[in-house]
């Protein structure tokens, strides 16, 4: 599979680039992945993207279905919003139920679960389960915490820190000192959120077992599909890697498709 490489220079600004990167990622990789796993996506499919950000990823689904909702904890103030319904709110809140559909066919958590604090993850997943039925499928992706860029430093930080691998392994006080020295101390809250989450593959499996979900399909990558689109480096799969400690270190990303246990 060959994925297109999007260059920032081809867009008017960062917002437009990032929106189209997310849209391209869904169109070129994740929608075909769902279809290859016999998940039907049509005009009547109800889709919910939790932590949808700017909505680029969900917009790709909205080109197929007109029943797409995106929920985000904060307002992103992005300009390129089209047909999906965007809701500002907390999926764990009871009040949000009035704004969402009763059940969804496809639910999406793309690089969101690693932002949720460890002690809140089970409640977060169970809240999402409230919008699933026996036929629903939940797509979850995340970079394992102990992987080279599991702290999201490539997204949050500037050079040189953004290219330093395994930055998340360092104690908090050292990371904060590096941010202070490089004049990026305003980024600490973003990094601390990831560090406190500790979203490892092992922790994810324990979370899924506790929530009575089961895995239908999983993909693991040495190089993620998102990296191929953003940096032009071809996606490399690591589905054979099952050595517990090593996989946490070398796998740059995971994709899981889940359903409720029978």
MIMAR-433796 format. One record per residue (C-alpha): x, y, z; residue number from 1; chain; residue in one letter. Coordinates in Angstrom, 2 decimals, m for minus. Layout:
BEGIN
((X,Y,Z),NUM,"A","A")
...
END
This chain:
BEGIN
((0.00,0.00,0.00),1,"A","X")
((1.33,3.41,m1.00),2,"A","X")
((0.10,6.46,0.91),3,"A","X")
((0.40,10.02,m0.42),4,"A","X")
((2.99,12.34,1.05),5,"A","X")
((1.60,15.78,1.95),6,"A","X")
((4.04,18.67,2.19),7,"A","X")
((3.36,21.70,4.35),8,"A","X")
((4.62,23.93,1.55),9,"A","X")
((1.69,22.85,m0.62),10,"A","X")
((m0.82,24.48,1.76),11,"A","X")
((m1.56,28.07,2.71),12,"A","X")
((m1.06,27.52,6.43),13,"A","X")
((m0.54,24.90,9.12),14,"A","X")
((m4.25,24.57,9.90),15,"A","X")
((m5.09,23.69,6.30),16,"A","X")
((m2.19,21.25,6.10),17,"A","X")
((m3.14,19.48,9.33),18,"A","X")
((m6.81,19.22,8.38),19,"A","X")
((m5.93,17.66,5.02),20,"A","X")
((m3.32,15.37,6.57),21,"A","X")
((m5.97,13.94,8.93),22,"A","X")
((m8.50,13.64,6.10),23,"A","X")
((m5.98,11.90,3.84),24,"A","X")
((m4.98,9.51,6.62),25,"A","X")
((m8.59,8.39,7.04),26,"A","X")
((m9.31,8.19,3.31),27,"A","X")
((m6.10,6.40,2.34),28,"A","X")
((m5.58,4.06,5.25),29,"A","X")
((m8.19,3.75,7.99),30,"A","X")
((m11.39,3.62,5.95),31,"A","X")
((m9.88,0.90,3.70),32,"A","X")
((m8.69,m0.92,6.84),33,"A","X")
((m12.21,m0.94,8.29),34,"A","X")
((m13.67,m2.14,5.01),35,"A","X")
((m11.09,m4.91,4.74),36,"A","X")
((m12.34,m6.11,8.14),37,"A","X")
((m15.91,m6.40,6.80),38,"A","X")
((m17.06,m3.18,8.47),39,"A","X")
((m19.66,m1.65,6.21),40,"A","X")
((m19.51,2.12,5.81),41,"A","X")
((m22.41,3.59,3.87),42,"A","X")
((m24.70,6.61,3.74),43,"A","X")
((m26.62,5.40,6.81),44,"A","X")
((m23.62,4.54,8.98),45,"A","X")
((m23.61,6.46,12.25),46,"A","X")
((m20.06,7.54,13.08),47,"A","X")
((m18.75,9.15,16.29),48,"A","X")
((m15.21,10.56,16.50),49,"A","X")
((m14.27,11.15,20.16),50,"A","X")
((m11.53,13.75,20.53),51,"A","X")
((m12.04,14.78,16.92),52,"A","X")
((m9.81,17.86,17.10),53,"A","X")
((m10.14,19.88,13.90),54,"A","X")
((m12.43,17.28,12.31),55,"A","X")
((m10.20,16.38,9.37),56,"A","X")
((m10.32,12.65,10.12),57,"A","X")
((m14.10,12.64,10.56),58,"A","X")
((m14.64,14.70,7.41),59,"A","X")
((m13.35,11.75,5.37),60,"A","X")
((m16.11,9.60,6.87),61,"A","X")
((m18.67,12.34,6.26),62,"A","X")
((m17.99,12.08,2.54),63,"A","X")
((m19.57,8.62,2.76),64,"A","X")
((m22.12,9.07,5.53),65,"A","X")
((m24.14,12.13,6.52),66,"A","X")
((m24.65,10.82,10.06),67,"A","X")
((m21.25,11.74,11.50),68,"A","X")
((m20.68,13.40,14.87),69,"A","X")
((m17.46,14.66,16.39),70,"A","X")
((m17.00,15.48,20.05),71,"A","X")
((m14.09,17.48,21.45),72,"A","X")
((m13.38,18.64,24.99),73,"A","X")
((m12.33,22.12,23.81),74,"A","X")
((m13.06,24.46,20.94),75,"A","X")
((m10.36,24.30,18.26),76,"A","X")
((m11.65,27.27,16.22),77,"A","X")
((m10.79,25.61,12.93),78,"A","X")
((m12.18,27.05,9.75),79,"A","X")
((m12.62,24.00,7.54),80,"A","X")
((m15.70,22.48,9.13),81,"A","X")
((m18.11,20.86,6.74),82,"A","X")
((m20.93,18.37,7.12),83,"A","X")
((m20.16,16.55,10.41),84,"A","X")
((m21.83,17.80,13.57),85,"A","X")
((m19.20,19.14,15.99),86,"A","X")
((m19.99,19.05,19.69),87,"A","X")
((m17.94,20.66,22.44),88,"A","X")
((m18.20,18.57,25.58),89,"A","X")
((m17.03,15.64,27.69),90,"A","X")
((m18.03,12.14,26.57),91,"A","X")
((m18.13,11.05,30.24),92,"A","X")
((m20.71,13.72,31.12),93,"A","X")
((m24.34,12.70,31.49),94,"A","X")
((m25.47,15.98,29.96),95,"A","X")
((m23.75,15.19,26.66),96,"A","X")
((m26.23,12.37,25.92),97,"A","X")
((m28.82,14.88,24.75),98,"A","X")
((m26.45,16.01,21.98),99,"A","X")
((m25.42,12.58,20.69),100,"A","X")
((m27.20,9.75,18.94),101,"A","X")
((m28.29,6.80,21.05),102,"A","X")
((m25.95,4.28,19.39),103,"A","X")
((m23.25,4.46,16.72),104,"A","X")
((m22.02,1.91,14.18),105,"A","X")
((m18.42,3.13,14.14),106,"A","X")
((m16.68,4.92,17.01),107,"A","X")
((m13.21,6.42,16.71),108,"A","X")
((m10.47,7.16,19.24),109,"A","X")
((m7.53,8.20,17.09),110,"A","X")
((m4.53,9.06,19.26),111,"A","X")
((m6.78,10.07,22.15),112,"A","X")
((m6.53,7.30,24.76),113,"A","X")
((m2.92,8.27,25.59),114,"A","X")
((m4.16,11.71,26.71),115,"A","X")
((m6.51,10.30,29.36),116,"A","X")
((m5.09,9.93,32.86),117,"A","X")
((m4.45,6.36,33.95),118,"A","X")
((m7.01,6.47,36.76),119,"A","X")
((m9.71,7.84,34.40),120,"A","X")
((m9.25,5.49,31.45),121,"A","X")
((m11.74,2.80,32.46),122,"A","X")
((m14.51,5.31,33.09),123,"A","X")
((m13.66,6.96,29.77),124,"A","X")
((m13.90,3.68,27.82),125,"A","X")
((m17.07,2.63,29.62),126,"A","X")
((m18.64,5.98,28.75),127,"A","X")
((m17.91,5.31,25.09),128,"A","X")
((m19.37,1.81,25.41),129,"A","X")
((m22.69,3.42,26.31),130,"A","X")
((m22.94,4.46,22.66),131,"A","X")
((m22.17,0.98,21.28),132,"A","X")
((m24.40,m1.96,20.48),133,"A","X")
((m23.53,m5.56,19.58),134,"A","X")
((m22.74,m4.60,15.98),135,"A","X")
((m20.71,m1.49,16.73),136,"A","X")
((m16.97,m1.32,16.13),137,"A","X")
((m14.51,0.87,18.01),138,"A","X")
((m11.32,2.00,16.27),139,"A","X")
((m8.48,2.94,18.64),140,"A","X")
((m4.98,4.07,17.69),141,"A","X")
((m2.12,5.25,19.91),142,"A","X")
((1.69,5.39,20.12),143,"A","X")
((2.93,3.23,23.02),144,"A","X")
((4.35,5.40,25.80),145,"A","X")
((7.84,3.84,25.86),146,"A","X")
((8.29,4.03,22.08),147,"A","X")
((10.79,6.58,20.69),148,"A","X")
((8.17,9.31,20.27),149,"A","X")
((5.58,8.11,22.75),150,"A","X")
((5.64,11.52,24.48),151,"A","X")
((4.40,13.23,21.26),152,"A","X")
((7.49,15.43,21.37),153,"A","X")
((7.59,15.52,17.55),154,"A","X")
((4.15,17.18,17.58),155,"A","X")
((4.40,19.44,20.63),156,"A","X")
((8.00,20.66,20.65),157,"A","X")
((10.46,22.58,18.51),158,"A","X")
((13.97,21.60,17.50),159,"A","X")
((16.10,20.13,18.92),160,"A","X")
((13.82,18.47,21.50),161,"A","X")
((11.22,17.33,18.94),162,"A","X")
((13.70,14.90,17.33),163,"A","X")
((15.13,13.43,20.54),164,"A","X")
((13.83,9.83,20.90),165,"A","X")
((12.72,8.30,24.20),166,"A","X")
((12.32,11.72,25.81),167,"A","X")
((9.42,10.34,27.84),168,"A","X")
((11.77,8.01,29.71),169,"A","X")
((13.38,10.94,31.51),170,"A","X")
((12.18,12.03,34.97),171,"A","X")
((9.76,14.94,35.02),172,"A","X")
((12.23,17.40,36.53),173,"A","X")
((14.72,16.80,33.72),174,"A","X")
((12.09,17.23,31.01),175,"A","X")
((10.90,20.44,32.66),176,"A","X")
((14.49,21.69,32.84),177,"A","X")
((15.02,20.97,29.13),178,"A","X")
((11.83,22.84,28.30),179,"A","X")
((12.95,25.80,30.39),180,"A","X")
((16.39,25.89,28.76),181,"A","X")
((14.88,25.71,25.26),182,"A","X")
((12.22,28.33,26.05),183,"A","X")
((9.35,25.86,25.65),184,"A","X")
((8.12,25.66,29.24),185,"A","X")
((4.56,26.44,28.06),186,"A","X")
((4.48,22.93,26.56),187,"A","X")
((4.89,21.16,29.88),188,"A","X")
((1.18,20.60,30.54),189,"A","X")
((0.80,18.82,27.16),190,"A","X")
((3.75,16.53,27.88),191,"A","X")
((2.74,15.90,31.48),192,"A","X")
((m0.69,14.73,30.28),193,"A","X")
((0.97,12.06,28.12),194,"A","X")
((3.52,11.09,30.76),195,"A","X")
((0.89,10.63,33.47),196,"A","X")
((m1.27,8.58,31.11),197,"A","X")
((1.39,5.84,30.62),198,"A","X")
((m0.48,4.31,27.68),199,"A","X")
((1.58,1.17,27.14),200,"A","X")
((0.44,m1.85,25.11),201,"A","X")
((0.30,m3.86,28.34),202,"A","X")
((m1.87,m1.25,30.07),203,"A","X")
((m4.13,m1.08,27.04),204,"A","X")
((m4.75,m4.82,27.05),205,"A","X")
((m5.59,m4.71,30.76),206,"A","X")
((m7.97,m1.81,30.10),207,"A","X")
((m9.76,m3.72,27.34),208,"A","X")
((m10.13,m6.80,29.54),209,"A","X")
((m11.62,m4.68,32.34),210,"A","X")
((m14.09,m3.01,29.99),211,"A","X")
((m15.48,m6.25,28.51),212,"A","X")
((m14.38,m5.39,24.99),213,"A","X")
((m12.63,m7.80,22.67),214,"A","X")
((m10.14,m7.25,19.88),215,"A","X")
((m11.32,m8.05,16.36),216,"A","X")
((m8.16,m6.87,14.60),217,"A","X")
((m4.86,m5.25,15.50),218,"A","X")
((m2.03,m3.68,13.52),219,"A","X")
((1.38,m2.68,14.83),220,"A","X")
((3.91,m0.51,13.08),221,"A","X")
((7.60,0.23,13.16),222,"A","X")
((6.65,3.26,11.04),223,"A","X")
((3.04,4.45,11.30),224,"A","X")
((0.83,5.27,8.30),225,"A","X")
((0.63,8.85,9.61),226,"A","X")
((4.42,9.13,9.27),227,"A","X")
((4.28,8.08,5.63),228,"A","X")
((1.80,10.87,4.87),229,"A","X")
((3.60,13.52,6.92),230,"A","X")
((7.25,12.62,6.35),231,"A","X")
((7.25,10.42,3.23),232,"A","X")
((8.71,7.41,5.10),233,"A","X")
((7.02,4.21,3.98),234,"A","X")
((4.82,2.41,6.51),235,"A","X")
((6.50,m0.64,8.04),236,"A","X")
((4.42,m3.22,9.87),237,"A","X")
((5.48,m5.04,13.03),238,"A","X")
((2.59,m7.46,13.48),239,"A","X")
((4.99,m10.31,14.25),240,"A","X")
((6.49,m8.48,17.23),241,"A","X")
((5.13,m10.00,20.45),242,"A","X")
((8.06,m9.76,22.89),243,"A","X")
((6.49,m7.74,25.75),244,"A","X")
((9.29,m5.38,26.77),245,"A","X")
((10.82,m4.95,23.32),246,"A","X")
((7.50,m4.22,21.59),247,"A","X")
((6.88,m1.31,23.96),248,"A","X")
((10.17,0.22,22.82),249,"A","X")
((10.23,m0.36,19.06),250,"A","X")
((6.59,m0.21,17.96),251,"A","X")
((5.78,3.39,17.04),252,"A","X")
((2.03,2.91,16.85),253,"A","X")
((m0.88,0.50,17.27),254,"A","X")
((m4.31,0.20,15.72),255,"A","X")
((m7.08,m1.85,17.31),256,"A","X")
((m10.60,m2.62,16.13),257,"A","X")
((m12.82,m3.71,19.02),258,"A","X")
((m16.35,m4.86,19.71),259,"A","X")
((m18.40,m5.67,22.76),260,"A","X")
((m17.96,m9.17,24.10),261,"A","X")
((m20.76,m11.54,23.14),262,"A","X")
END
